[in-house]
Amino acid sequence: MKELFTIGHSNHSLDHFIELLLAHRLSTIADVRSSPYSKYSPHFNKDVLDSA
């Protein structure tokens, strides 16, 4: 059975968020927000994440 992990972006910078993913050898993420937009953390908006 495959494992499923969760991660919240909280107040992380995009660089730190990616460092966390790499540190745990996670190469795929799924954004399950109903609205992939953040007024307070624009680096986690859909268009930015798509290009990261």
PDBQT receptor file of N, H, CA, C and O in Angstrom, charges set to zero:
ATOM      1  N   MET A   1       0.834  -1.168   0.000  1.00  0.00    +0.000 N 
ATOM      2  CA  MET A   1       0.000   0.000   0.000  1.00  0.00    +0.000 C 
ATOM      3  C   MET A   1       0.892   1.249   0.000  1.00  0.00    +0.000 C 
ATOM      4  O   MET A   1       1.883   1.311   0.727  1.00  0.00    +0.000 OA
ATOM      5  N   LYS A   2       0.533   2.226  -0.811  1.00  0.00    +0.000 N 
ATOM      6  H   LYS A   2      -0.273   2.175  -1.401  1.00  0.00    +0.000 HD
ATOM      7  CA  LYS A   2       1.269   3.488  -0.882  1.00  0.00    +0.000 C 
ATOM      8  C   LYS A   2       0.941   4.350   0.329  1.00  0.00    +0.000 C 
ATOM      9  O   LYS A   2      -0.150   4.271   0.894  1.00  0.00    +0.000 OA
ATOM     10  N   GLU A   3       1.914   5.177   0.715  1.00  0.00    +0.000 N 
ATOM     11  H   GLU A   3       2.800   5.241   0.255  1.00  0.00    +0.000 HD
ATOM     12  CA  GLU A   3       1.705   6.101   1.821  1.00  0.00    +0.000 C 
ATOM     13  C   GLU A   3       1.277   7.459   1.276  1.00  0.00    +0.000 C 
ATOM     14  O   GLU A   3       1.668   7.855   0.178  1.00  0.00    +0.000 OA
ATOM     15  N   LEU A   4       0.481   8.150   2.049  1.00  0.00    +0.000 N 
ATOM     16  H   LEU A   4       0.164   7.829   2.941  1.00  0.00    +0.000 HD
ATOM     17  CA  LEU A   4       0.036   9.493   1.695  1.00  0.00    +0.000 C 
ATOM     18  C   LEU A   4       0.465  10.436   2.810  1.00  0.00    +0.000 C 
ATOM     19  O   LEU A   4       0.200  10.183   3.985  1.00  0.00    +0.000 OA
ATOM     20  N   PHE A   5       1.124  11.515   2.440  1.00  0.00    +0.000 N 
ATOM     21  H   PHE A   5       1.340  11.721   1.486  1.00  0.00    +0.000 HD
ATOM     22  CA  PHE A   5       1.598  12.496   3.409  1.00  0.00    +0.000 C 
ATOM     23  C   PHE A   5       0.853  13.802   3.193  1.00  0.00    +0.000 C 
ATOM     24  O   PHE A   5       0.391  14.086   2.088  1.00  0.00    +0.000 OA
ATOM     25  N   THR A   6       0.739  14.586   4.240  1.00  0.00    +0.000 N 
ATOM     26  H   THR A   6       1.114  14.355   5.137  1.00  0.00    +0.000 HD
ATOM     27  CA  THR A   6       0.152  15.919   4.117  1.00  0.00    +0.000 C 
ATOM     28  C   THR A   6       1.189  16.954   4.534  1.00  0.00    +0.000 C 
ATOM     29  O   THR A   6       2.064  16.687   5.357  1.00  0.00    +0.000 OA
ATOM     30  N   ILE A   7       1.070  18.122   3.955  1.00  0.00    +0.000 N 
ATOM     31  H   ILE A   7       0.359  18.339   3.287  1.00  0.00    +0.000 HD
ATOM     32  CA  ILE A   7       1.956  19.228   4.327  1.00  0.00    +0.000 C 
ATOM     33  C   ILE A   7       1.170  20.517   4.145  1.00  0.00    +0.000 C 
ATOM     34  O   ILE A   7       0.530  20.735   3.117  1.00  0.00    +0.000 OA
ATOM     35  N   GLY A   8       1.230  21.351   5.146  1.00  0.00    +0.000 N 
ATOM     36  H   GLY A   8       1.750  21.175   5.982  1.00  0.00    +0.000 HD
ATOM     37  CA  GLY A   8       0.615  22.667   5.034  1.00  0.00    +0.000 C 
ATOM     38  C   GLY A   8       1.688  23.682   4.692  1.00  0.00    +0.000 C 
ATOM     39  O   GLY A   8       2.829  23.559   5.136  1.00  0.00    +0.000 OA
ATOM     40  N   HIS A   9       1.327  24.677   3.910  1.00  0.00    +0.000 N 
ATOM     41  H   HIS A   9       0.399  24.776   3.550  1.00  0.00    +0.000 HD
ATOM     42  CA  HIS A   9       2.355  25.658   3.552  1.00  0.00    +0.000 C 
ATOM     43  C   HIS A   9       2.562  26.682   4.653  1.00  0.00    +0.000 C 
ATOM     44  O   HIS A   9       3.639  27.272   4.735  1.00  0.00    +0.000 OA
ATOM     45  N   SER A  10       1.574  26.914   5.499  1.00  0.00    +0.000 N 
ATOM     46  H   SER A  10       0.699  26.435   5.433  1.00  0.00    +0.000 HD
ATOM     47  CA  SER A  10       1.692  27.803   6.655  1.00  0.00    +0.000 C 
ATOM     48  C   SER A  10       2.381  29.095   6.257  1.00  0.00    +0.000 C 
ATOM     49  O   SER A  10       1.940  29.780   5.335  1.00  0.00    +0.000 OA
ATOM     50  N   ASN A  11       3.438  29.423   6.934  1.00  0.00    +0.000 N 
ATOM     51  H   ASN A  11       3.797  28.866   7.684  1.00  0.00    +0.000 HD
ATOM     52  CA  ASN A  11       4.178  30.657   6.646  1.00  0.00    +0.000 C 
ATOM     53  C   ASN A  11       5.520  30.377   5.988  1.00  0.00    +0.000 C 
ATOM     54  O   ASN A  11       6.419  31.217   6.034  1.00  0.00    +0.000 OA
ATOM     55  N   HIS A  12       5.666  29.208   5.378  1.00  0.00    +0.000 N 
ATOM     56  H   HIS A  12       4.935  28.526   5.341  1.00  0.00    +0.000 HD
ATOM     57  CA  HIS A  12       6.925  28.856   4.729  1.00  0.00    +0.000 C 
ATOM     58  C   HIS A  12       7.116  29.662   3.447  1.00  0.00    +0.000 C 
ATOM     59  O   HIS A  12       6.153  30.001   2.759  1.00  0.00    +0.000 OA
ATOM     60  N   SER A  13       8.355  29.957   3.146  1.00  0.00    +0.000 N 
ATOM     61  H   SER A  13       9.137  29.681   3.705  1.00  0.00    +0.000 HD
ATOM     62  CA  SER A  13       8.661  30.498   1.822  1.00  0.00    +0.000 C 
ATOM     63  C   SER A  13       8.553  29.338   0.829  1.00  0.00    +0.000 C 
ATOM     64  O   SER A  13       8.562  28.171   1.221  1.00  0.00    +0.000 OA
ATOM     65  N   LEU A  14       8.453  29.668  -0.446  1.00  0.00    +0.000 N 
ATOM     66  H   LEU A  14       8.447  30.616  -0.764  1.00  0.00    +0.000 HD
ATOM     67  CA  LEU A  14       8.392  28.613  -1.459  1.00  0.00    +0.000 C 
ATOM     68  C   LEU A  14       9.664  27.775  -1.426  1.00  0.00    +0.000 C 
ATOM     69  O   LEU A  14       9.602  26.553  -1.557  1.00  0.00    +0.000 OA
ATOM     70  N   ASP A  15      10.818  28.418  -1.252  1.00  0.00    +0.000 N 
ATOM     71  H   ASP A  15      10.869  29.411  -1.145  1.00  0.00    +0.000 HD
ATOM     72  CA  ASP A  15      12.087  27.682  -1.191  1.00  0.00    +0.000 C 
ATOM     73  C   ASP A  15      12.111  26.688  -0.032  1.00  0.00    +0.000 C 
ATOM     74  O   ASP A  15      12.547  25.549  -0.199  1.00  0.00    +0.000 OA
ATOM     75  N   HIS A  16      11.646  27.114   1.136  1.00  0.00    +0.000 N 
ATOM     76  H   HIS A  16      11.292  28.039   1.272  1.00  0.00    +0.000 HD
ATOM     77  CA  HIS A  16      11.643  26.215   2.299  1.00  0.00    +0.000 C 
ATOM     78  C   HIS A  16      10.647  25.073   2.096  1.00  0.00    +0.000 C 
ATOM     79  O   HIS A  16      10.922  23.934   2.473  1.00  0.00    +0.000 OA
ATOM     80  N   PHE A  17       9.505  25.373   1.508  1.00  0.00    +0.000 N 
ATOM     81  H   PHE A  17       9.281  26.298   1.201  1.00  0.00    +0.000 HD
ATOM     82  CA  PHE A  17       8.500  24.353   1.209  1.00  0.00    +0.000 C 
ATOM     83  C   PHE A  17       9.100  23.279   0.300  1.00  0.00    +0.000 C 
ATOM     84  O   PHE A  17       8.922  22.085   0.541  1.00  0.00    +0.000 OA
ATOM     85  N   ILE A  18       9.806  23.706  -0.735  1.00  0.00    +0.000 N 
ATOM     86  H   ILE A  18       9.951  24.676  -0.931  1.00  0.00    +0.000 HD
ATOM     87  CA  ILE A  18      10.444  22.756  -1.658  1.00  0.00    +0.000 C 
ATOM     88  C   ILE A  18      11.549  21.979  -0.950  1.00  0.00    +0.000 C 
ATOM     89  O   ILE A  18      11.710  20.781  -1.183  1.00  0.00    +0.000 OA
ATOM     90  N   GLU A  19      12.310  22.648  -0.088  1.00  0.00    +0.000 N 
ATOM     91  H   GLU A  19      12.179  23.621   0.101  1.00  0.00    +0.000 HD
ATOM     92  CA  GLU A  19      13.340  21.954   0.697  1.00  0.00    +0.000 C 
ATOM     93  C   GLU A  19      12.721  20.846   1.548  1.00  0.00    +0.000 C 
ATOM     94  O   GLU A  19      13.284  19.755   1.644  1.00  0.00    +0.000 OA
ATOM     95  N   LEU A  20      11.577  21.112   2.162  1.00  0.00    +0.000 N 
ATOM     96  H   LEU A  20      11.120  21.998   2.084  1.00  0.00    +0.000 HD
ATOM     97  CA  LEU A  20      10.895  20.089   2.965  1.00  0.00    +0.000 C 
ATOM     98  C   LEU A  20      10.485  18.898   2.108  1.00  0.00    +0.000 C 
ATOM     99  O   LEU A  20      10.665  17.746   2.504  1.00  0.00    +0.000 OA
ATOM    100  N   LEU A  21       9.933  19.184   0.931  1.00  0.00    +0.000 N 
ATOM    101  H   LEU A  21       9.787  20.119   0.609  1.00  0.00    +0.000 HD
ATOM    102  CA  LEU A  21       9.531  18.098   0.033  1.00  0.00    +0.000 C 
ATOM    103  C   LEU A  21      10.736  17.251  -0.368  1.00  0.00    +0.000 C 
ATOM    104  O   LEU A  21      10.673  16.022  -0.345  1.00  0.00    +0.000 OA
ATOM    105  N   LEU A  22      11.828  17.909  -0.734  1.00  0.00    +0.000 N 
ATOM    106  H   LEU A  22      11.880  18.907  -0.752  1.00  0.00    +0.000 HD
ATOM    107  CA  LEU A  22      13.027  17.189  -1.156  1.00  0.00    +0.000 C 
ATOM    108  C   LEU A  22      13.662  16.416  -0.005  1.00  0.00    +0.000 C 
ATOM    109  O   LEU A  22      14.158  15.307  -0.204  1.00  0.00    +0.000 OA
ATOM    110  N   ALA A  23      13.651  16.985   1.181  1.00  0.00    +0.000 N 
ATOM    111  H   ALA A  23      13.248  17.886   1.342  1.00  0.00    +0.000 HD
ATOM    112  CA  ALA A  23      14.246  16.316   2.341  1.00  0.00    +0.000 C 
ATOM    113  C   ALA A  23      13.545  14.998   2.649  1.00  0.00    +0.000 C 
ATOM    114  O   ALA A  23      14.152  14.069   3.183  1.00  0.00    +0.000 OA
ATOM    115  N   HIS A  24      12.266  14.929   2.309  1.00  0.00    +0.000 N 
ATOM    116  H   HIS A  24      11.773  15.683   1.875  1.00  0.00    +0.000 HD
ATOM    117  CA  HIS A  24      11.495  13.710   2.564  1.00  0.00    +0.000 C 
ATOM    118  C   HIS A  24      11.277  12.895   1.290  1.00  0.00    +0.000 C 
ATOM    119  O   HIS A  24      10.467  11.969   1.247  1.00  0.00    +0.000 OA
ATOM    120  N   ARG A  25      12.036  13.278   0.245  1.00  0.00    +0.000 N 
ATOM    121  H   ARG A  25      12.693  14.030   0.280  1.00  0.00    +0.000 HD
ATOM    122  CA  ARG A  25      12.012  12.569  -1.039  1.00  0.00    +0.000 C 
ATOM    123  C   ARG A  25      10.620  12.507  -1.659  1.00  0.00    +0.000 C 
ATOM    124  O   ARG A  25      10.226  11.492  -2.234  1.00  0.00    +0.000 OA
ATOM    125  N   LEU A  26       9.892  13.596  -1.534  1.00  0.00    +0.000 N 
ATOM    126  H   LEU A  26      10.212  14.420  -1.067  1.00  0.00    +0.000 HD
ATOM    127  CA  LEU A  26       8.560  13.694  -2.132  1.00  0.00    +0.000 C 
ATOM    128  C   LEU A  26       8.689  14.469  -3.433  1.00  0.00    +0.000 C 
ATOM    129  O   LEU A  26       9.183  15.597  -3.442  1.00  0.00    +0.000 OA
ATOM    130  N   SER A  27       8.249  13.872  -4.523  1.00  0.00    +0.000 N 
ATOM    131  H   SER A  27       7.847  12.957  -4.515  1.00  0.00    +0.000 HD
ATOM    132  CA  SER A  27       8.409  14.509  -5.824  1.00  0.00    +0.000 C 
ATOM    133  C   SER A  27       7.083  14.912  -6.454  1.00  0.00    +0.000 C 
ATOM    134  O   SER A  27       7.071  15.565  -7.497  1.00  0.00    +0.000 OA
ATOM    135  N   THR A  28       5.982  14.537  -5.845  1.00  0.00    +0.000 N 
ATOM    136  H   THR A  28       5.992  14.006  -4.997  1.00  0.00    +0.000 HD
ATOM    137  CA  THR A  28       4.668  14.845  -6.388  1.00  0.00    +0.000 C 
ATOM    138  C   THR A  28       3.794  15.421  -5.291  1.00  0.00    +0.000 C 
ATOM    139  O   THR A  28       3.736  14.892  -4.181  1.00  0.00    +0.000 OA
ATOM    140  N   ILE A  29       3.109  16.520  -5.618  1.00  0.00    +0.000 N 
ATOM    141  H   ILE A  29       3.156  16.950  -6.519  1.00  0.00    +0.000 HD
ATOM    142  CA  ILE A  29       2.160  17.081  -4.660  1.00  0.00    +0.000 C 
ATOM    143  C   ILE A  29       0.819  17.277  -5.351  1.00  0.00    +0.000 C 
ATOM    144  O   ILE A  29       0.756  17.422  -6.572  1.00  0.00    +0.000 OA
ATOM    145  N   ALA A  30      -0.237  17.280  -4.575  1.00  0.00    +0.000 N 
ATOM    146  H   ALA A  30      -0.186  17.162  -3.584  1.00  0.00    +0.000 HD
ATOM    147  CA  ALA A  30      -1.583  17.552  -5.077  1.00  0.00    +0.000 C 
ATOM    148  C   ALA A  30      -2.163  18.690  -4.253  1.00  0.00    +0.000 C 
ATOM    149  O   ALA A  30      -2.261  18.595  -3.030  1.00  0.00    +0.000 OA
ATOM    150  N   ASP A  31      -2.538  19.744  -4.916  1.00  0.00    +0.000 N 
ATOM    151  H   ASP A  31      -2.458  19.821  -5.910  1.00  0.00    +0.000 HD
ATOM    152  CA  ASP A  31      -3.154  20.892  -4.257  1.00  0.00    +0.000 C 
ATOM    153  C   ASP A  31      -4.657  20.641  -4.245  1.00  0.00    +0.000 C 
ATOM    154  O   ASP A  31      -5.300  20.658  -5.295  1.00  0.00    +0.000 OA
ATOM    155  N   VAL A  32      -5.210  20.413  -3.078  1.00  0.00    +0.000 N 
ATOM    156  H   VAL A  32      -4.688  20.400  -2.225  1.00  0.00    +0.000 HD
ATOM    157  CA  VAL A  32      -6.624  20.052  -2.971  1.00  0.00    +0.000 C 
ATOM    158  C   VAL A  32      -7.492  21.210  -2.490  1.00  0.00    +0.000 C 
ATOM    159  O   VAL A  32      -8.648  21.011  -2.115  1.00  0.00    +0.000 OA
ATOM    160  N   ARG A  33      -6.937  22.412  -2.500  1.00  0.00    +0.000 N 
ATOM    161  H   ARG A  33      -5.998  22.573  -2.804  1.00  0.00    +0.000 HD
ATOM    162  CA  ARG A  33      -7.732  23.578  -2.102  1.00  0.00    +0.000 C 
ATOM    163  C   ARG A  33      -8.832  23.822  -3.130  1.00  0.00    +0.000 C 
ATOM    164  O   ARG A  33      -8.619  23.639  -4.328  1.00  0.00    +0.000 OA
ATOM    165  N   SER A  34     -10.008  24.235  -2.660  1.00  0.00    +0.000 N 
ATOM    166  H   SER A  34     -10.181  24.384  -1.686  1.00  0.00    +0.000 HD
ATOM    167  CA  SER A  34     -11.105  24.516  -3.586  1.00  0.00    +0.000 C 
ATOM    168  C   SER A  34     -10.807  25.765  -4.413  1.00  0.00    +0.000 C 
ATOM    169  O   SER A  34     -11.308  25.909  -5.528  1.00  0.00    +0.000 OA
ATOM    170  N   SER A  35     -10.006  26.650  -3.878  1.00  0.00    +0.000 N 
ATOM    171  H   SER A  35      -9.598  26.533  -2.972  1.00  0.00    +0.000 HD
ATOM    172  CA  SER A  35      -9.578  27.847  -4.595  1.00  0.00    +0.000 C 
ATOM    173  C   SER A  35      -8.063  27.967  -4.433  1.00  0.00    +0.000 C 
ATOM    174  O   SER A  35      -7.592  28.409  -3.385  1.00  0.00    +0.000 OA
ATOM    175  N   PRO A  36      -7.295  27.582  -5.451  1.00  0.00    +0.000 N 
ATOM    176  CA  PRO A  36      -5.831  27.567  -5.335  1.00  0.00    +0.000 C 
ATOM    177  C   PRO A  36      -5.228  28.971  -5.405  1.00  0.00    +0.000 C 
ATOM    178  O   PRO A  36      -4.464  29.297  -6.313  1.00  0.00    +0.000 OA
ATOM    179  N   TYR A  37      -5.590  29.777  -4.430  1.00  0.00    +0.000 N 
ATOM    180  H   TYR A  37      -6.211  29.512  -3.692  1.00  0.00    +0.000 HD
ATOM    181  CA  TYR A  37      -5.168  31.167  -4.384  1.00  0.00    +0.000 C 
ATOM    182  C   TYR A  37      -4.937  31.562  -2.939  1.00  0.00    +0.000 C 
ATOM    183  O   TYR A  37      -5.708  31.170  -2.063  1.00  0.00    +0.000 OA
ATOM    184  N   SER A  38      -3.908  32.319  -2.675  1.00  0.00    +0.000 N 
ATOM    185  H   SER A  38      -3.281  32.638  -3.386  1.00  0.00    +0.000 HD
ATOM    186  CA  SER A  38      -3.638  32.811  -1.326  1.00  0.00    +0.000 C 
ATOM    187  C   SER A  38      -3.287  34.287  -1.388  1.00  0.00    +0.000 C 
ATOM    188  O   SER A  38      -2.294  34.669  -2.006  1.00  0.00    +0.000 OA
ATOM    189  N   LYS A  39      -4.094  35.108  -0.754  1.00  0.00    +0.000 N 
ATOM    190  H   LYS A  39      -4.901  34.798  -0.252  1.00  0.00    +0.000 HD
ATOM    191  CA  LYS A  39      -3.832  36.547  -0.705  1.00  0.00    +0.000 C 
ATOM    192  C   LYS A  39      -2.589  36.840   0.132  1.00  0.00    +0.000 C 
ATOM    193  O   LYS A  39      -1.850  37.783  -0.152  1.00  0.00    +0.000 OA
ATOM    194  N   TYR A  40      -2.364  36.029   1.161  1.00  0.00    +0.000 N 
ATOM    195  H   TYR A  40      -2.964  35.263   1.392  1.00  0.00    +0.000 HD
ATOM    196  CA  TYR A  40      -1.268  36.264   2.089  1.00  0.00    +0.000 C 
ATOM    197  C   TYR A  40       0.034  35.582   1.679  1.00  0.00    +0.000 C 
ATOM    198  O   TYR A  40       1.116  36.013   2.077  1.00  0.00    +0.000 OA
ATOM    199  N   SER A  41      -0.068  34.537   0.898  1.00  0.00    +0.000 N 
ATOM    200  H   SER A  41      -0.947  34.187   0.575  1.00  0.00    +0.000 HD
ATOM    201  CA  SER A  41       1.122  33.818   0.423  1.00  0.00    +0.000 C 
ATOM    202  C   SER A  41       1.000  33.609  -1.085  1.00  0.00    +0.000 C 
ATOM    203  O   SER A  41       0.750  32.489  -1.530  1.00  0.00    +0.000 OA
ATOM    204  N   PRO A  42       1.172  34.670  -1.877  1.00  0.00    +0.000 N 
ATOM    205  CA  PRO A  42       0.962  34.552  -3.322  1.00  0.00    +0.000 C 
ATOM    206  C   PRO A  42       1.895  33.553  -3.996  1.00  0.00    +0.000 C 
ATOM    207  O   PRO A  42       1.618  33.103  -5.108  1.00  0.00    +0.000 OA
ATOM    208  N   HIS A  43       3.006  33.198  -3.331  1.00  0.00    +0.000 N 
ATOM    209  H   HIS A  43       3.231  33.564  -2.428  1.00  0.00    +0.000 HD
ATOM    210  CA  HIS A  43       3.916  32.207  -3.913  1.00  0.00    +0.000 C 
ATOM    211  C   HIS A  43       3.305  30.804  -3.874  1.00  0.00    +0.000 C 
ATOM    212  O   HIS A  43       3.896  29.861  -4.402  1.00  0.00    +0.000 OA
ATOM    213  N   PHE A  44       2.126  30.654  -3.252  1.00  0.00    +0.000 N 
ATOM    214  H   PHE A  44       1.646  31.419  -2.823  1.00  0.00    +0.000 HD
ATOM    215  CA  PHE A  44       1.423  29.375  -3.268  1.00  0.00    +0.000 C 
ATOM    216  C   PHE A  44       0.172  29.422  -4.142  1.00  0.00    +0.000 C 
ATOM    217  O   PHE A  44      -0.709  28.572  -4.009  1.00  0.00    +0.000 OA
ATOM    218  N   ASN A  45       0.088  30.404  -5.029  1.00  0.00    +0.000 N 
ATOM    219  H   ASN A  45       0.803  31.095  -5.138  1.00  0.00    +0.000 HD
ATOM    220  CA  ASN A  45      -1.010  30.449  -5.984  1.00  0.00    +0.000 C 
ATOM    221  C   ASN A  45      -0.761  29.413  -7.078  1.00  0.00    +0.000 C 
ATOM    222  O   ASN A  45       0.380  29.036  -7.346  1.00  0.00    +0.000 OA
ATOM    223  N   LYS A  46      -1.839  28.965  -7.700  1.00  0.00    +0.000 N 
ATOM    224  H   LYS A  46      -2.766  29.272  -7.482  1.00  0.00    +0.000 HD
ATOM    225  CA  LYS A  46      -1.763  27.886  -8.686  1.00  0.00    +0.000 C 
ATOM    226  C   LYS A  46      -0.726  28.152  -9.776  1.00  0.00    +0.000 C 
ATOM    227  O   LYS A  46       0.082  27.276 -10.085  1.00  0.00    +0.000 OA
ATOM    228  N   ASP A  47      -0.739  29.339 -10.354  1.00  0.00    +0.000 N 
ATOM    229  H   ASP A  47      -1.396  30.051 -10.102  1.00  0.00    +0.000 HD
ATOM    230  CA  ASP A  47       0.180  29.607 -11.462  1.00  0.00    +0.000 C 
ATOM    231  C   ASP A  47       1.645  29.544 -11.030  1.00  0.00    +0.000 C 
ATOM    232  O   ASP A  47       2.501  29.113 -11.803  1.00  0.00    +0.000 OA
ATOM    233  N   VAL A  48       1.933  29.967  -9.813  1.00  0.00    +0.000 N 
ATOM    234  H   VAL A  48       1.237  30.317  -9.186  1.00  0.00    +0.000 HD
ATOM    235  CA  VAL A  48       3.310  29.911  -9.313  1.00  0.00    +0.000 C 
ATOM    236  C   VAL A  48       3.716  28.466  -9.033  1.00  0.00    +0.000 C 
ATOM    237  O   VAL A  48       4.817  28.047  -9.390  1.00  0.00    +0.000 OA
ATOM    238  N   LEU A  49       2.823  27.704  -8.391  1.00  0.00    +0.000 N 
ATOM    239  H   LEU A  49       1.929  28.045  -8.101  1.00  0.00    +0.000 HD
ATOM    240  CA  LEU A  49       3.140  26.300  -8.092  1.00  0.00    +0.000 C 
ATOM    241  C   LEU A  49       3.294  25.487  -9.369  1.00  0.00    +0.000 C 
ATOM    242  O   LEU A  49       4.141  24.597  -9.442  1.00  0.00    +0.000 OA
ATOM    243  N   ASP A  50       2.477  25.789 -10.376  1.00  0.00    +0.000 N 
ATOM    244  H   ASP A  50       1.789  26.512 -10.316  1.00  0.00    +0.000 HD
ATOM    245  CA  ASP A  50       2.584  25.066 -11.649  1.00  0.00    +0.000 C 
ATOM    246  C   ASP A  50       3.969  25.220 -12.272  1.00  0.00    +0.000 C 
ATOM    247  O   ASP A  50       4.471  24.301 -12.919  1.00  0.00    +0.000 OA
ATOM    248  N   SER A  51       4.577  26.372 -12.076  1.00  0.00    +0.000 N 
ATOM    249  H   SER A  51       4.170  27.119 -11.550  1.00  0.00    +0.000 HD
ATOM    250  CA  SER A  51       5.881  26.611 -12.707  1.00  0.00    +0.000 C 
ATOM    251  C   SER A  51       7.064  26.254 -11.805  1.00  0.00    +0.000 C 
ATOM    252  O   SER A  51       8.213  26.308 -12.243  1.00  0.00    +0.000 OA
ATOM    253  N   ALA A  52       6.792  25.890 -10.552  1.00  0.00    +0.000 N 
ATOM    254  H   ALA A  52       5.858  25.845 -10.196  1.00  0.00    +0.000 HD
ATOM    255  CA  ALA A  52       7.888  25.577  -9.612  1.00  0.00    +0.000 C 
ATOM    256  C   ALA A  52       8.485  24.214  -9.882  1.00  0.00    +0.000 C 
ATOM    257  O   ALA A  52       9.412  23.797  -9.187  1.00  0.00    +0.000 OA
TER     258      ALA A  52
